Amino acid sequence: MSINVFESYESNVRSYSRSYPVVFHKAKNAMLYTDDGKPYIDFLMGAGALNYGHNNDYIKSRLLTYMEEDYIMQGLDMFTVAKSEFITAFNDHLLKPLGLPYKFQFCGPTGTNAVEAALKLARNYTGRSNIISFMGGYHGLSQGSLAITSNEYHRKAAGIGLHNVTFIPYESNKPNDTDSLAYLSMILEDTHSGIEKPAAVILETVQAEGGVNVASPQWLRALKTICEQHDILFICDDIQIGCGRSGDFFSFQRAEITPDIVVLSKSLSGYGLPMAMLLIRPDLDIWQPGEHNGTFRGYQLAFAGGKAALEFRRSTDLDIAVKRKSAYIRSFLGKLAAIDERIHIRGLGMMWGIDFSAFEDKLLAKKIAKKCFEDQLIIECVGREDRVLKLLPALTIEEEVLDEALDVIRKSVVQCVSTTGKVVSHQA
């Protein structure tokens, strides 16, 4: 099938198709197939919306049964069996065992809509307008979410000024070794800082689009303490690193903290169906009826898929499998980094980044991603100037397919790094 129809009629705003200019037709677990049957290993996975793989058999069977019975598909926010069963399963499988007494707020079906709801609620509850966000953070591209997203490229497209946000560095990091929490404490305590006391702090515990920057448990706990001391709400954006990708369902579990608001979307439905929600501390639930709504906050098929995903997780001990695969990927990347001292790796669970920022060639990561695509692996670049190669495989990827993908990465890195003029070891 020709791509001319897309180039002729689809908006210039399209992006991923520019990096992967083929027509895809079928998919299964970790694989995508073009219209002529050519297989590609998928390390993009719907930008994190397909944690359980393409067309997961267990979840699909539950969805087909739901549709065959003519159960309700669109329910706005009316009471339905599907919503009741999802809430009950989520409580029983996740919240109660962790001692998390959250209330559920179902939003429009995208992550950015849930972020908008979190910001609106925080501002209404506290009566303050400012938000603390972090350099490198990505929270969506609708106007409110865009205001707290730091990427200059995206911010330029807003068309208006983006206000009521203060950006600070994300944890201490080289080369400048900025102590971000000391800075945050200073601006909160200094009456001459000129910065309005915020309603909330929002962050990803692992900045995905920002370059796979991982916050340490100690830093997260210290940040939560500062928020408590200053009566500031702590919002965790778990849209991409959540739903099991970190090795636990919630990425903040490793820090043993309880955010005031948790934002979830992407893999929440289990099948790539659009779904988003907030988990909110009960006393924060000051909404009046209909103050934040959306027609598709009642997409019942997503509730059915989300419930099935929770069942699938339990029946397959998925968290254990993710942690095992995470250790395997970490070991592989450690050997890969040994080929050249300029290569840096970081990650958590089954989200990893290979950072080529230390190389003079600013396009190196993109060249490697292009070489991977030529060898039938779909992988993207993220971070500042897109200089980080991001590994985002399905949590359910078969071990032999994972090995095949990692070998493609190894060969592509060795080939492209060797062209930089420095002799590299081929021991990876």
N, C-alpha and C positions, 0 to 999 in steps of 0.2 A: 504494500500500500504506500502511495506517495505521501510525502509530508507537505506537498504543495497546498493542500486544503487548509492546513494550519497556518502556513506562512501567508496565505492570501487573505484569510478571514479572521484568524484569532488575533487578539490584541498584542501589541508589542510588549505588554507587561509580563508575558510568559517568561519563565526563567529556567526551570530545571530542564525543559526540553531543548534548550540551547546547548547544554552540556551533554545531553544524551539524545542525539538527533536520529532516533529510530522510532518505529511505531510498535508499541507493546500491545499484547493481546490477551495473554493468559498469565497466571501466576500460581505458584504453590510453595508454601512455606518460605524458604529463603531464596526462591528463584523467580525471575521474571522471564517471559518468553515473548519474542517479537511475533509479528503477524506471520512471518515465514518460519517460525519455530526455533529461531536461534536463542539459546539459553544465556542468561546473565545472572550472576550471583548479586543479590541486592544487599548492599551495605548502607542503603539510605532508608529503606523501610518506611516510606511515607513520612519522612522526617520525624520518625518516632511514633507514628500512628498505628504501626503494625507490629507491636512487640511480640505478639503470639503467632507471627508469620502470616503469609498470604493464605486466605481460604482455609483457616484452621478447621479441621474436620469436626472436632467436638462442638465448637461454637456454631459452625455452619449447620450441623444437624439440629441444634436447638432453634436456630433462626428459621429454618425451613419448616419445622414443626409448628412454630408460632404462626407463620404465614398461612400454612395449610389449614389451620383451625379458624381462620378469619378473625383472629383477635384484633383488637383495636390498634391502629398504626399511629394515629395522631390524636393526642388527648389534651393539648394545651397543658394546663396544670391541674386538670381534673384528677380525682382519685381513680386509679386503675390498678388492676391486679399486677401488671408488669412492673409498675413503679413500686408498689408495695413489696414485691418479691425482691427487687433489686436493693431497696433500702435495707430490708431485713438481712439479706445475704451479706451486704457490705458491713453492716453492723456486727453480725455474728462472726464473720470470717476475719475482719480486720480491726474495727474500732474497739469493740469490747475486749478482745484479748490484749490490746495495747493500752487500754484504759483511756481511750480518747472519746470524750462525750460530745462529739460534734453534732450540729444540726446540718441538714442538707439544703442547699439552694441550687435548683436547676436553672441554668441560664440558656441563652441562645447557644447554638451547638458548636461554637468555636472557642478556642482558648482565649483569644483576645476579648471576647464578650465576657468571659468569666473574670478576666483581669479588670475590665471596666467595672464590673459589679463589685469586685473587692475594693477598688479605689473609692467608688461612690459610697459604699457602706462605711469604710474607714473614715472618710471625711464627714459623713453625716453623724457618725457616732461620737467623734471627738470634737467636732466643730472647727477643725483645722483643715487647711487646704494643701499644705506642703507635703511632699512625699520624698523620702530618701530612697534613691535607687543607686545602682552600682555601675561604674564604668565597665563596659563589656557585657552588660545585661541586655537581654532581648525578651520583650514581653508582648509583642504583637504590634500591628500596624494601624489599628483604628486610633483615632486621635488621642484619647486618654492613655492608651497603652503605648502609643508611639512617644508620648511625652516622657515616659520613663524608660524608653529604649535608647541606648546611647549611640548607636551606629549612625554616623553622619550621613551616609548615603541614603538611608531610609528617612532620616529626619528632614532632609532637604525636600522630600516629596510632599511634606505636610501641607504646604501652601499658606500656613498661618504660623504665628509664633507658638511655641510649645512651652508652657509655663507651669509653675507650681511644683517644681521638682528640683532637688539638689542632688547632684551626682558626687559620689566619693569613690576612691579606689577600692578594688575588691581584694580583700585580705592583703597581707604583706607580700610583696613580690619583687624580685629583682627586675631591672637593675637599680630602681630607685629606693627599694626597701621602705616604701611608705607604710607606716603603721596606721591602717585605715580606722581601726577602732579607737585609737588614741585621738585621731583627728575628729572622729564622730563625737567622742566625749567632749572634746574641746569646744566644738561649735555649739553643742547643746548646753554647755555650762557657762560659756562666755557671753555675757550680756551685750558685748560689742561684736559678736561674730557676724551680725547682720543677716543671719539665716533664721527664718521663721521655724519655730518648733513644729515638727512634722506630725501628721496624723498617723503615719505608718512608715515602716521600712519594708521594702519588697525586694526579694532576691531569689535567684535560683541557687540551690546548694552546689550545683555544677552548672557553670555557664556553658551551654551547648553551642549556640551560634557564636558566642564570644570567644571560642577557641578551646573548649573543653577545660575550663579553669575550675579546679576542684577546691572547695572550701573545706578546711580541716574541721573535725568535730569540736576541737577546742575553740576555734574561732567562732563557730556557730553558737556555741554555748555562751561565749562572752558577749556576742552581739545580742542574743536573747536577754541576757542579764541587763545590758544597757537599756534595751527597750522597756523592760519591766521597771527599772529605776526611774525612767522619765515618762512613764505612762504613754508609751508609743506602741502601736499595734505592730506585730510581727507577721508579715504575709509571706508565705512560702509558695513560690511559683513552681509547682511540681509537674508542669505540663509535659515536658519532654523527658526529664530524668526520673519521673515517677512511674507508677504502674509497673513496678518490678524491675526496671532497668538498672537500678543501683545495686541490686542484690536483695533488697527488701522492697516491699510494695511502696512505702514512702521513703524518699531519699533522706529525710531528716531523722529517721530512726537511729542511725549510727551515732548521732550527736545526743540522743536521749533528751530531745527538747519537744515541746508542744507548741507549734505555731498557733497564733490566734485565728488565722484564716489560712486555709490551704486551697490552692487553685489547681484543678485537675481537668484534663481534656485528652486529646490525642488518642492514646491506647485505652482509654477508659471503657469504651464500648466493646473492646476485645476484637473487633472485626474491621476496623477502619471506618465504622459508621460515625457520623458527626455527633458528638456529645460533649458537654462541658458542665462542670458544677463547682460550687464552693462547699467546703466544709468550714463551718463557722462556730466559734465559741458561743454557747447558748445565750449568754447575756448580751452579745453583740447583735442579736436578731431583733433589731428595732424597725425593720421594714414595715411600711404600711402596705396593704394589699395592692399589688400591681405596680409598685414604685419602680421595680426593675423587672421587665418581663421580655418575652420574645415568643413568636408563634411556635418555633420549633424546640422550645424547652420541654416539650412533651413528646419527643420522638420515641415511641414505645419500642420499636425494634432495637434501638440502642440500649434500652433498659434490659431487654431480653438477652442481648449479646453480652452486656456487662455482667449480668448474673452468671451466664455460662462461662465467661472468662474467669471469674472467681472460683467456680467449680473446677475448671481445668487446672488452674494454678495448684489447688489443693491436691487433686488426684495425681498430678505428675511431680509433686515436690519441686516446683519450678524454681523457687528461690535457691535451693541447694544446687540445682543444675547451673543456674546463672553464676553463682559464686565459683563453681568449679571451672566453667568456661572463662570467667574473668581472670582467674589465676593463670590459665593456659595462655590467654592473650597477653597478659602482663609479661609472662616469661618470654614469649616470642618477641614482643616489642623491646624488651631489655636487650636481647641479642641483636635485634635490628639496629638499635641505637649505638651499639658498640662498633658499627662499621664506620662511624664518623662522629667525632665529638661535638659537632654542631647540631646533631639531631637530638631533640628532647621529646620525651614522652610523658603523658599524664592521663589519668582517667579514673573511672570508678565503675564497677560492675561491668556492663557491656556497652559502655560509651568510652571510647579512647581517642586521644588525639596524638598525632605525630607532628611535632612543631619544627618547621624549617625556617623560622624567623632569623636564625643566626647566619643564614647563607646570604651572600650578596645578591643572588638571583631571586628577585621577589616573586617570580612566576614559577619557582621550582615545584611547590606543592600542586599547582594547577597542571603542570606538565606531568607530574606523577599520576594525578587523577585521570588525566587524558590517556596516559599509557595504560592504566588499569582498565579503563573503559574499552580500549582497543583489545584488551585481553579478557573482555567479558565480565568485568567487575564494576558495579555501579557504586561510586563513592564520591563524597563531596568535600569541598574545602570550606573552612570556616575561620573565624578569628580576624584579627586586624590584617587587612590587605589579603585576606583568604590564604594565609600562609600556614594553616594547620590542616592536615588531612584527618578527617573525622571518621572513625570506625563506629558504625551503628548497625550491627547485624541483628537479625531476629533472635529473640531469646531462645527460640526453639530450633535454631540452626543445627543441622546434623554435623557431627564432629568431622566427618570426611569433607563436607562442603566448607566448613570453617577452615580446615587445613588447606584446601584448594585456594580459598580466597586469600589467606595469609601468604601463601606462596606467590600469588600474583603481586601482592603488595611488596613482598621482599624483592622480587625480580625487578619491579618497576622502580623501586627506590634505589637499588644498586645501580641500575642502568642510568637513571637520571642524575644521581649524585656523582657518578663517575665522570660525567660531562662537565662538572663544575671546576675541574682542574686539579682536584686533590685526590691522591690515591686512597682508595678505601679498601678495608678488609672485606672479604667475601665470605666470612665465617657465619653470617646470620643464617 
